[in-house]
Amino acid sequence: RLSLQTDYALRTLIFLAGRPGRATVAQIAEFFHISRDHVAKVVQLLARQGFVRSIRGIGGGVELARSPESISVGEVITVTEGNVSKWSTCKA
């Protein structure tokens, strides 16, 4: 079972990959009907990990820092969930 943080991170990356240019945190939150604060926190994490670029000021927003093809779901899960080796003891 994935955390909400991982869910929101994947949604954010999918949203950005599906449109040209930048988007705002508010646009992403509104599109998915989720909290702006949660999206902002996820965007900060994604920016620290090099998945997105956050541009401040007028005309700013969030954009992918890498090509969508270079981002794997597994990599995002590893970054947001931490050590997934604990999952090996879980039963499906």
C-alpha positions as CSV (number, residue, x, y, z in Angstrom):
1,R,0.0,0.0,0.0
2,L,1.4,3.4,-1.0
3,S,1.3,6.5,1.0
4,L,-0.7,9.6,0.0
5,Q,2.6,11.4,-0.5
6,T,3.5,8.9,-3.2
7,D,0.1,9.0,-4.7
8,Y,0.2,12.8,-4.9
9,A,3.8,12.8,-6.3
10,L,2.8,10.4,-9.1
11,R,-0.3,12.5,-9.9
12,T,1.8,15.6,-10.0
13,L,4.3,14.1,-12.3
14,I,1.6,12.7,-14.6
15,F,-0.1,16.1,-14.7
16,L,3.1,17.9,-15.7
17,A,4.0,15.2,-18.2
18,G,0.6,15.5,-19.9
19,R,0.8,19.2,-20.7
20,P,3.3,21.6,-22.1
21,G,4.9,24.3,-20.0
22,R,4.5,25.1,-16.3
23,A,1.6,24.6,-14.0
24,T,0.9,26.0,-10.6
25,V,0.4,24.1,-7.4
26,A,-3.2,25.5,-7.3
27,Q,-3.9,24.1,-10.8
28,I,-2.6,20.6,-9.8
29,A,-4.6,20.6,-6.6
30,E,-7.7,21.8,-8.3
31,F,-7.5,19.2,-11.1
32,F,-7.2,16.3,-8.6
33,H,-9.4,17.9,-5.9
34,I,-6.7,17.6,-3.3
35,S,-5.2,20.0,-0.8
36,R,-2.9,22.7,-2.1
37,D,-0.7,22.4,1.0
38,H,-0.2,18.7,0.3
39,V,0.7,19.3,-3.3
40,A,3.1,22.1,-2.3
41,K,4.8,19.7,0.1
42,V,5.1,17.0,-2.6
43,V,6.4,19.6,-5.1
44,Q,9.2,20.6,-2.6
45,L,10.2,16.9,-2.3
46,L,10.1,16.4,-6.0
47,A,12.2,19.5,-6.6
48,R,14.8,18.4,-4.0
49,Q,15.1,15.1,-5.8
50,G,15.5,16.7,-9.3
51,F,12.2,15.6,-10.8
52,V,10.7,19.1,-11.1
53,R,11.8,22.7,-11.2
54,S,10.0,25.3,-9.2
55,I,10.0,28.8,-10.6
56,R,9.1,31.7,-8.3
57,G,7.4,34.9,-9.2
58,I,5.1,36.1,-11.9
59,G,4.8,33.5,-14.6
60,G,6.3,31.0,-12.3
61,G,5.1,27.5,-11.4
62,V,6.3,24.0,-11.6
63,E,7.7,22.1,-14.6
64,L,9.4,18.8,-15.2
65,A,13.2,19.0,-14.7
66,R,13.7,15.8,-16.7
67,S,12.0,14.2,-19.7
68,P,9.0,12.1,-18.8
69,E,10.6,9.1,-20.4
70,S,13.5,9.3,-17.9
71,I,11.3,9.1,-14.8
72,S,10.3,5.6,-13.6
73,V,7.4,4.9,-11.2
74,G,9.8,2.8,-9.2
75,E,12.2,5.7,-8.7
76,V,9.4,7.9,-7.5
77,I,8.2,5.3,-5.1
78,T,11.7,4.8,-3.7
79,V,12.1,8.5,-3.1
80,T,8.7,9.0,-1.5
81,E,8.4,5.7,0.4
82,G,12.0,5.4,1.6
83,N,13.4,1.9,2.2
84,V,11.1,-0.5,0.4
85,S,13.0,-3.6,1.5
86,K,10.6,-3.8,4.4
87,W,7.9,-4.7,1.8
88,S,9.5,-8.1,1.2
89,T,8.0,-9.3,4.4
90,C,4.5,-8.2,3.5
91,K,2.0,-10.6,1.9
92,A,0.1,-9.6,-1.1
